[in-house]
Amino acid sequence: MTYLVLIGLGVIAILLAIMSPKKKHTYLEEFNRTVLVSNMASETGQAVDLKSLSDRTWQQVIGEKWSNLHKQIGRFSYIKMALFVVVVFFVAVEINQRFFRGNVYLVAAILEICALFVAYNWLQKREKEMFEESFPDALNMLSSAVSSGESIMHAIMYVGKSLDGDVGSEFKLMGERLQLGESADEVLRKSCRRFPYPSFHFFVITLRANMHRGGQLKDVINRLNRLMFDARAIEKKKYALTSEARMSAKIVAAIPFVFLLIMQTLSPANYEFVMFNEQGRPVLYYLLTSEALGIFIIWMLMRGVR
């Protein structure tokens, strides 16, 4: 039971390190505090109320994340989530039988939490990658439509009709809301909840400022598109430069566990000694501790790459 507690504490420590607050750009808040213009449509004296894009209660944030999660999973999301939980439970039972032979409910609870955390982050990462792939195309279409003389509303509707994927669906929904007479500020605010990314926030800021004050929207959109392209190129270059180190870390981290699986088949007596005998437990503790510490150090080094 002691090693289960140690494993649980190690998993909690890694999750806390991953979820620790990171240094983020606060240009929305800084702009909201410092940039003031003459009294226009906003009660606070600002041309655009940027604070409304990021200030929400924690209940609203949880509700938005839950709604976005269902959209990311797709149809029959509740059934898919239930099947995922059931499959993870049976996997946890098998892992407990092979490796731990402890309290099956404790092992299942720890693995369920870890699996849900990993699955949620994978869905968020996948959606962000899909957004970054489609959003430049949406900006190009929007810029072309505006250049041809279309209004902002008709340009957004054109993008929604022409572009596939989640970005196209969101632009189509924005156009439908605008057609129904909903205010542009409210439509853009709802879209920010669907795509809470800095590039989309900056795009929304540009649109709202242009609607209130006017300006060269095409040039701003082209610059934003170029900025996103450069950022994506830098990100891919970073992954290319660190690919060898990341692959080496994964291989080194997998070797001990692969060796345990092989030993379970080829030498069951030694496997039983290391895993379940009190005299062999220090070897197991050393293995788990050294592996967790090494992976954590490598993760910190990779996280520091900018």
Buried (B, 14 or more C-beta within 10 A) or exposed (E): EEBBEBBBEBBEEBEEEEEEEEEEEEEBEEBBEEEEEEEEEBEEEBBBBBBBBEEBEEEEEEEBEEEBBEBBBEEEEEEEBEEBEEEBBEBBBEBBEEBBEBEBEBBBBBBBBBBBBEBEEEBBEEBEEBBBEBBBBBBBBBBBBBEEEBEBBBBBBBBBEBBEBBBBBBBBBBBBBBEEEEEBBEBBBBBBBBBBBEBBBBBBBBBBBBBBEEEEBBEBBBEBBEEBEEEBEEEEEEEEEBEEEEEEBEEEBEEEEEEBEEBBEEEEEEBEBBBEEEEBBEEBBEBBEEBBEEBBEBBEEEEEEE
